[in-house]
Amino acid sequence: MKLNLEEEFVCGLNAVSQIIMTRPKSVRTLIITESRNERVKSIVQDSNINKIEVVKEKTSFFENNFKEINHQNIAVICNKRSEESEDFLESILKNENIKILILEGLTDPHNVGACLRSAAGADIDAVIVPKNRSCHLTPTVRKISCGASELIPFVVVTNIVRAINKLQDCGVRVYGSDLQANASHDEVKYSKKFALVIGSEDKGIRRLTRENCDELIKINMSQKMDSLNASVSTGILLFEIARQNKIN
């Protein structure tokens, strides 16, 4: 099957189901194998209702096209999910409560996808990433996010520090996750207008970004380990903020 420049494959039950539910007009083809799975049958039914072409392929099709992904023998050909520009933030900054996740320097699509899933669970308004040296909305990210990538605006900015300053000018308090921070994440009183900055696992957040955060926080842990996976840290911090602000 050939894709045009505006299309991509996305696989996995959760991701496919979410795309068909939220953006059915963006889907050209649903691809499945012979299956008695009730959930697959439901997705096929939704596809028929939305007049989406349904094609059956052999398992080898999925193995050849999704070698390193748990494809679950289901995929769609759909329009690429559009990423938002920095101008999109203007619509969010008018809200009474603002909840933003900033991912700086995360290049592993599995990590980014898992972060998006936690962000959706914590009712985050938008995820911000830098244009360069960062993973964007790839098919793997969308698969790992289990549909969360279809729910949260994904904002790409040229300069993270400039974006942080823009948020701060609108009353958003910016918290940076940093191993050398003095404040423990569960002792901080979080603002209802907040942005959380997560850096890469190997380098953390950059020095200039760190200096522009309003407060640095850390997750206390056993001395046997010096750090956590970036997506694990994201989940812990977002849901502590959600617990305090009763977002969930």
C-alpha contacts under 8 A as a table, 3 or more apart, distances in Angstrom:
res1	aa1	res2	aa2	distance
3	L	6	E	7.81
3	L	7	E	5.66
3	L	8	E	6.57
3	L	77	I	7.66
4	N	7	E	5.45
6	E	79	N	5.58
6	E	80	K	5.83
7	E	77	I	6.56
7	E	78	C	5.37
7	E	79	N	4.32
7	E	80	K	5.25
8	E	77	I	5.67
8	E	78	C	5.72
8	E	79	N	6.29
8	E	80	K	5.83
8	E	139	P	7.36
9	F	75	A	6.62
9	F	76	V	5.71
9	F	77	I	4.82
9	F	78	C	6.60
9	F	139	P	6.61
10	V	15	A	7.15
10	V	16	V	6.78
10	V	75	A	5.48
10	V	76	V	5.49
10	V	77	I	6.68
10	V	78	C	7.50
10	V	139	P	5.30
10	V	140	T	7.73
10	V	142	R	7.07
10	V	143	K	6.63
11	C	15	A	6.55
11	C	16	V	6.15
11	C	71	H	5.18
11	C	72	Q	7.49
11	C	73	N	7.83
11	C	74	I	5.72
11	C	75	A	3.95
11	C	76	V	6.40
11	C	139	P	7.61
11	C	143	K	6.06
12	G	15	A	5.51
12	G	16	V	5.93
12	G	70	N	6.88
12	G	71	H	4.75
12	G	72	Q	5.43
12	G	73	N	7.34
12	G	74	I	5.77
12	G	75	A	6.24
12	G	143	K	5.93
12	G	146	C	7.73
13	L	16	V	5.35
13	L	17	S	5.94
13	L	40	V	7.63
13	L	71	H	7.87
13	L	72	Q	6.64
13	L	74	I	6.52
13	L	75	A	7.89
13	L	146	C	7.91
14	N	17	S	5.21
14	N	18	Q	6.10
14	N	143	K	7.64
14	N	146	C	4.83
14	N	147	G	5.56
15	A	18	Q	5.23
15	A	19	I	6.22
15	A	142	R	6.47
15	A	143	K	5.50
15	A	145	S	7.42
15	A	146	C	4.93
15	A	147	G	4.15
15	A	148	A	7.84
16	V	19	I	5.24
16	V	20	I	6.25
16	V	74	I	7.57
16	V	75	A	6.32
16	V	76	V	6.43
16	V	147	G	7.41
17	S	20	I	5.34
17	S	21	M	6.11
17	S	43	I	6.30
17	S	147	G	7.57
18	Q	21	M	5.05
18	Q	22	T	5.99
18	Q	23	R	8.00
18	Q	147	G	5.14
18	Q	150	E	6.89
19	I	22	T	5.31
19	I	23	R	5.28
19	I	24	P	6.51
19	I	27	V	7.76
19	I	147	G	7.09
19	I	150	E	6.54
20	I	23	R	5.53
20	I	24	P	4.40
20	I	27	V	6.94
20	I	43	I	7.95
20	I	46	D	7.44
20	I	47	S	7.11
21	M	24	P	6.12
21	M	46	D	7.94
22	T	150	E	7.34
23	R	26	S	5.59
23	R	27	V	7.29
24	P	27	V	5.49
24	P	47	S	7.95
24	P	50	N	6.53
24	P	52	I	7.89
25	K	28	R	7.73
25	K	50	N	7.72
26	S	78	C	5.36
26	S	79	N	5.23
27	V	30	L	7.60
27	V	52	I	6.74
27	V	76	V	6.74
27	V	77	I	5.99
27	V	78	C	4.15
27	V	79	N	6.54
28	R	52	I	5.98
28	R	53	E	6.41
28	R	76	V	7.40
28	R	77	I	5.61
28	R	78	C	5.58
28	R	79	N	7.99
29	T	52	I	5.81
29	T	53	E	4.70
29	T	54	V	5.80
29	T	55	V	7.02
29	T	76	V	5.50
29	T	77	I	5.14
29	T	78	C	7.16
30	L	44	V	7.79
30	L	47	S	7.35
30	L	52	I	6.84
30	L	53	E	6.08
30	L	54	V	4.76
30	L	55	V	6.13
30	L	74	I	7.54
30	L	75	A	6.01
30	L	76	V	4.47
30	L	77	I	6.62
31	I	54	V	5.99
31	I	55	V	4.88
31	I	56	K	5.73
31	I	57	E	6.74
31	I	74	I	5.69
31	I	75	A	5.13
31	I	76	V	5.77
31	I	77	I	7.93
32	I	35	S	7.82
32	I	54	V	7.62
32	I	55	V	6.40
32	I	56	K	4.96
32	I	57	E	6.05
32	I	73	N	5.82
32	I	74	I	4.64
32	I	75	A	6.64
33	T	56	K	5.15
33	T	57	E	5.24
33	T	58	K	5.83
33	T	59	T	6.54
33	T	73	N	6.05
33	T	74	I	7.10
34	E	56	K	6.83
34	E	57	E	7.93
35	S	40	V	7.14
35	S	41	K	7.86
36	R	40	V	7.54
36	R	41	K	7.22
37	N	40	V	5.32
37	N	41	K	6.37
38	E	41	K	4.99
38	E	42	S	6.24
39	R	42	S	4.99
39	R	43	I	6.29
40	V	43	I	5.04
40	V	44	V	6.18
41	K	44	V	5.06
41	K	45	Q	6.17
42	S	45	Q	4.99
42	S	46	D	6.25
43	I	46	D	5.05
43	I	47	S	6.12
44	V	47	S	4.93
44	V	48	N	6.21
44	V	54	V	7.22
45	Q	48	N	5.13
45	Q	49	I	6.31
46	D	49	I	5.08
46	D	50	N	6.28
47	S	50	N	5.08
47	S	51	K	5.99
47	S	52	I	4.91
47	S	53	E	7.30
47	S	54	V	7.31
48	N	51	K	4.85
48	N	52	I	5.81
48	N	53	E	7.51
48	N	54	V	7.80
49	I	52	I	7.70
57	E	60	S	7.97
57	E	61	F	6.29
58	K	61	F	5.66
58	K	62	F	7.56
59	T	62	F	5.49
59	T	63	E	6.41
59	T	73	N	6.73
60	S	63	E	4.92
60	S	64	N	6.00
61	F	64	N	5.31
61	F	65	N	6.22
62	F	65	N	5.18
62	F	66	F	5.55
62	F	67	K	7.51
62	F	71	H	6.91
62	F	73	N	6.20
62	F	74	I	7.87
63	E	66	F	5.51
63	E	67	K	5.24
64	N	67	K	5.89
66	F	69	I	5.41
66	F	70	N	7.64
66	F	71	H	6.46
69	I	140	T	7.22
71	H	74	I	6.19
71	H	75	A	7.23
81	R	137	L	7.35
81	R	150	E	7.74
83	E	137	L	7.64
83	E	153	P	7.34
83	E	154	F	5.42
83	E	155	V	5.94
83	E	156	V	6.68
84	E	87	D	7.82
84	E	88	F	6.16
84	E	153	P	6.73
84	E	154	F	5.80
84	E	155	V	4.49
84	E	156	V	6.12
85	S	88	F	5.76
85	S	155	V	5.58
85	S	156	V	5.52
85	S	157	V	6.42
86	E	89	L	5.81
86	E	155	V	6.32
86	E	156	V	6.44
86	E	157	V	5.41
86	E	163	A	7.70
87	D	90	E	5.82
88	F	91	S	5.92
88	F	92	I	7.36
88	F	155	V	7.36
89	L	92	I	5.18
89	L	93	L	6.15
89	L	155	V	8.00
90	E	93	L	5.29
90	E	94	K	6.95
91	S	94	K	5.97
91	S	95	N	7.83
92	I	95	N	5.70
92	I	98	I	6.97
92	I	125	D	7.33
93	L	98	I	6.91
93	L	167	L	7.44
93	L	170	C	6.60
95	N	98	I	6.14
96	E	193	K	7.61
97	N	192	K	5.44
97	N	193	K	5.12
98	I	125	D	6.82
98	I	172	V	7.19
98	I	192	K	6.54
98	I	193	K	4.38
98	I	194	F	5.96
98	I	195	A	7.79
99	K	123	D	7.66
99	K	124	I	5.05
99	K	125	D	5.31
99	K	126	A	7.19
99	K	192	K	7.46
99	K	193	K	6.11
99	K	194	F	5.35
99	K	195	A	5.99
100	I	124	I	5.72
100	I	125	D	5.71
100	I	126	A	5.22
100	I	127	V	5.95
100	I	128	I	7.47
100	I	194	F	6.37
100	I	195	A	4.50
100	I	196	L	6.40
101	L	119	A	7.29
101	L	124	I	6.98
101	L	126	A	6.48
101	L	127	V	4.80
101	L	128	I	6.24
101	L	195	A	5.60
101	L	196	L	5.00
101	L	197	V	6.25
101	L	198	I	7.75
102	I	127	V	5.74
102	I	128	I	4.65
102	I	129	V	6.01
102	I	195	A	6.84
102	I	196	L	5.88
102	I	197	V	4.63
102	I	198	I	6.17
103	L	106	L	6.32
103	L	127	V	7.31
103	L	128	I	6.21
103	L	129	V	5.22
103	L	130	P	7.78
103	L	197	V	6.02
103	L	198	I	5.06
103	L	199	G	6.11
103	L	200	S	7.99
104	E	129	V	6.01
104	E	130	P	6.49
104	E	134	S	6.98
104	E	160	I	7.68
104	E	197	V	7.09
104	E	198	I	6.10
104	E	199	G	4.83
104	E	200	S	6.47
104	E	205	I	6.45
105	G	129	V	7.89
105	G	130	P	7.47
105	G	133	R	5.83
105	G	134	S	4.92
105	G	135	C	7.77
105	G	199	G	5.98
105	G	200	S	5.16
105	G	205	I	7.71
106	L	111	N	7.33
106	L	112	V	6.76
106	L	133	R	7.76
106	L	134	S	5.31
106	L	135	C	6.11
106	L	199	G	6.71
106	L	200	S	4.96
106	L	201	E	7.72
107	T	111	N	7.90
107	T	112	V	7.60
107	T	133	R	6.93
107	T	134	S	4.91
107	T	135	C	4.51
107	T	200	S	7.79
108	D	111	N	5.35
108	D	112	V	6.41
108	D	135	C	6.51
109	P	112	V	5.00
109	P	113	G	5.91
109	P	135	C	6.12
109	P	136	H	7.79
109	P	138	T	7.24
109	P	140	T	6.10
109	P	141	V	4.95
109	P	144	I	7.98
110	H	113	G	5.16
110	H	114	A	6.16
110	H	140	T	6.97
110	H	141	V	6.07
110	H	144	I	6.07
111	N	114	A	5.17
111	N	115	C	6.14
111	N	230	A	6.73
111	N	231	S	5.42
112	V	115	C	5.01
112	V	116	L	6.25
112	V	135	C	7.12
112	V	141	V	6.24
112	V	145	S	7.94
112	V	231	S	7.14
113	G	116	L	5.14
113	G	117	R	6.39
113	G	140	T	7.50
113	G	141	V	4.32
113	G	142	R	6.26
113	G	143	K	7.35
113	G	144	I	4.85
113	G	145	S	4.23
113	G	146	C	7.98
113	G	149	S	7.57
114	A	117	R	5.07
114	A	118	S	6.43
114	A	141	V	7.96
114	A	144	I	6.16
114	A	145	S	5.42
114	A	231	S	5.78
115	C	118	S	5.18
115	C	119	A	6.06
115	C	145	S	7.57
115	C	230	A	7.96
115	C	231	S	4.98
115	C	232	V	7.96
115	C	234	T	6.27
115	C	235	G	7.06
116	L	119	A	4.86
116	L	120	A	6.15
116	L	127	V	7.70
116	L	145	S	5.75
116	L	148	A	5.91
116	L	149	S	6.27
116	L	152	I	7.73
117	R	120	A	5.27
117	R	121	G	6.37
117	R	145	S	4.85
117	R	146	C	6.80
117	R	147	G	7.74
117	R	148	A	5.17
117	R	149	S	7.55
118	S	121	G	5.04
118	S	122	A	6.21
118	S	234	T	7.23
118	S	235	G	5.37
118	S	238	L	7.53
119	A	122	A	5.09
119	A	123	D	6.20
119	A	124	I	5.22
119	A	127	V	7.91
119	A	148	A	7.98
119	A	235	G	7.57
119	A	238	L	7.22
120	A	123	D	5.04
120	A	124	I	5.89
120	A	148	A	5.75
120	A	151	L	7.06
120	A	152	I	6.69
121	G	124	I	7.74
121	G	248	N	7.86
122	A	238	L	6.31
122	A	239	F	6.20
122	A	242	A	6.24
122	A	247	I	6.90
122	A	248	N	6.38
123	D	247	I	6.96
123	D	248	N	7.18
124	I	127	V	7.54
124	I	152	I	7.33
125	D	152	I	6.57
125	D	153	P	7.12
126	A	152	I	5.67
126	A	153	P	4.90
126	A	154	F	6.09
126	A	155	V	6.93
127	V	152	I	7.04
127	V	153	P	6.36
127	V	154	F	5.09
127	V	155	V	5.96
128	I	154	F	6.14
128	I	155	V	4.68
128	I	156	V	5.88
128	I	157	V	7.08
129	V	134	S	6.81
129	V	136	H	7.62
129	V	154	F	7.68
129	V	155	V	6.32
129	V	156	V	5.14
129	V	157	V	6.34
129	V	160	I	7.49
130	P	133	R	7.21
130	P	134	S	6.18
130	P	156	V	5.58
130	P	157	V	5.03
130	P	158	T	5.78
130	P	159	N	6.39
130	P	160	I	6.04
131	K	134	S	6.71
131	K	156	V	5.53
131	K	157	V	5.56
131	K	158	T	5.30
131	K	159	N	7.81
132	N	158	T	7.59
135	C	138	T	7.67
136	H	141	V	7.77
137	L	141	V	5.83
137	L	142	R	6.61
137	L	149	S	7.73
137	L	154	F	7.92
138	T	141	V	5.14
138	T	142	R	6.37
139	P	142	R	5.09
139	P	143	K	6.14
140	T	143	K	5.02
140	T	144	I	6.08
141	V	144	I	5.27
141	V	145	S	6.01
141	V	149	S	7.69
142	R	145	S	5.19
142	R	146	C	6.72
142	R	147	G	6.48
142	R	148	A	7.46
142	R	149	S	5.58
142	R	150	E	7.84
143	K	146	C	5.55
143	K	147	G	7.05
145	S	148	A	5.15
145	S	149	S	6.02
146	C	149	S	7.67
147	G	150	E	5.63
147	G	151	L	7.22
148	A	151	L	5.20
148	A	152	I	6.57
149	S	152	I	5.78
149	S	153	P	7.83
149	S	154	F	7.79
150	E	153	P	7.94
157	V	160	I	6.51
157	V	163	A	7.17
159	N	162	R	5.41
159	N	163	A	6.38
160	I	163	A	5.04
160	I	164	I	6.16
160	I	209	T	7.32
161	V	164	I	4.96
161	V	165	N	6.18
161	V	208	L	7.34
161	V	209	T	5.71
161	V	212	N	6.93
162	R	165	N	5.10
162	R	166	K	6.21
163	A	166	K	5.03
163	A	167	L	6.32
164	I	167	L	5.12
164	I	168	Q	6.21
164	I	174	V	7.30
164	I	212	N	7.45
164	I	213	C	7.76
165	N	168	Q	4.98
165	N	169	D	6.16
165	N	212	N	7.60
166	K	169	D	5.19
166	K	170	C	6.77
167	L	170	C	5.31
167	L	171	G	6.73
167	L	172	V	5.28
167	L	173	R	7.81
168	Q	171	G	5.08
168	Q	172	V	4.71
168	Q	173	R	6.13
168	Q	174	V	7.21
169	D	172	V	7.25
171	G	193	K	6.92
172	V	191	S	7.86
172	V	193	K	4.80
172	V	194	F	5.08
172	V	195	A	6.73
173	R	191	S	6.47
173	R	193	K	6.18
173	R	194	F	4.78
173	R	195	A	6.30
173	R	213	C	7.99
173	R	214	D	6.17
174	V	194	F	5.70
174	V	195	A	4.72
174	V	196	L	5.99
174	V	197	V	7.34
174	V	213	C	5.22
174	V	214	D	5.20
174	V	215	E	6.63
175	Y	194	F	7.33
175	Y	195	A	6.16
175	Y	196	L	4.93
175	Y	197	V	6.14
175	Y	213	C	5.81
175	Y	214	D	6.03
175	Y	215	E	4.99
175	Y	216	L	5.62
175	Y	217	I	6.81
176	G	196	L	5.90
176	G	197	V	4.67
176	G	198	I	6.57
176	G	205	I	7.63
176	G	210	R	6.54
176	G	213	C	5.91
176	G	214	D	7.84
176	G	215	E	6.33
176	G	216	L	4.69
176	G	217	I	6.11
177	S	181	A	7.77
177	S	196	L	7.41
177	S	197	V	6.10
177	S	198	I	5.64
177	S	199	G	7.29
177	S	204	G	7.98
177	S	205	I	7.61
177	S	216	L	5.90
177	S	217	I	5.13
177	S	218	K	5.70
178	D	181	A	5.41
178	D	204	G	6.78
178	D	205	I	7.18
178	D	216	L	6.08
178	D	217	I	5.91
178	D	218	K	5.53
179	L	217	I	7.73
179	L	218	K	5.53
179	L	219	I	7.64
179	L	227	S	7.47
180	Q	218	K	7.28
181	A	184	S	7.72
181	A	216	L	5.34
181	A	217	I	5.26
181	A	218	K	5.62
182	N	216	L	7.40
182	N	217	I	6.78
182	N	218	K	7.26
183	A	187	E	6.96
183	A	188	V	6.92
183	A	216	L	6.79
183	A	217	I	5.04
183	A	218	K	6.31
184	S	187	E	5.46
184	S	188	V	6.79
184	S	217	I	5.66
184	S	218	K	5.14
184	S	219	I	5.88
184	S	220	N	6.41
185	H	188	V	5.77
185	H	217	I	5.35
185	H	218	K	5.47
185	H	219	I	5.61
185	H	220	N	7.85
185	H	237	L	6.88
185	H	240	E	7.72
186	D	219	I	7.96
186	D	240	E	6.84
188	V	217	I	7.96
189	K	244	Q	7.84
190	Y	194	F	7.40
190	Y	241	I	6.38
190	Y	244	Q	7.30
190	Y	245	N	7.66
191	S	194	F	5.70
192	K	245	N	6.57
196	L	238	L	7.88
197	V	205	I	7.54
198	I	204	G	7.27
198	I	205	I	6.59
198	I	230	A	7.07
198	I	234	T	6.92
199	G	203	K	7.10
199	G	204	G	4.14
199	G	205	I	4.09
199	G	206	R	7.48
199	G	230	A	7.37
200	S	203	K	5.57
200	S	204	G	4.67
200	S	205	I	6.57
200	S	230	A	6.76
201	E	204	G	5.67
201	E	227	S	7.90
201	E	228	L	7.81
201	E	229	N	6.57
201	E	230	A	5.82
203	K	206	R	7.43
205	I	209	T	6.38
205	I	210	R	6.23
206	R	209	T	5.21
206	R	210	R	6.06
207	R	210	R	5.00
207	R	211	E	6.18
208	L	211	E	5.12
208	L	212	N	6.42
209	T	212	N	5.22
209	T	213	C	6.52
210	R	213	C	5.40
210	R	216	L	7.58
213	C	216	L	6.83
219	I	233	S	7.65
221	M	225	M	7.20
221	M	226	D	7.81
222	S	225	M	5.99
222	S	226	D	7.90
223	Q	226	D	6.48
225	M	228	L	7.74
228	L	232	V	6.43
228	L	233	S	6.11
229	N	232	V	5.21
229	N	233	S	6.29
230	A	233	S	5.17
230	A	234	T	6.14
231	S	234	T	4.92
231	S	235	G	6.29
232	V	235	G	5.23
232	V	236	I	6.33
233	S	236	I	5.19
233	S	237	L	6.12
234	T	237	L	5.35
234	T	238	L	5.96
235	G	238	L	5.31
235	G	239	F	6.08
236	I	239	F	5.56
236	I	240	E	6.22
237	L	240	E	5.16
237	L	241	I	6.31
238	L	241	I	5.19
238	L	242	A	6.10
239	F	242	A	4.65
239	F	243	R	5.85
240	E	243	R	5.01
240	E	244	Q	6.31
241	I	244	Q	5.20
241	I	245	N	6.10
242	A	245	N	5.12
242	A	246	K	5.30
242	A	247	I	4.79
242	A	248	N	6.14
243	R	246	K	4.99
243	R	247	I	6.85
243	R	248	N	7.28
244	Q	247	I	7.97
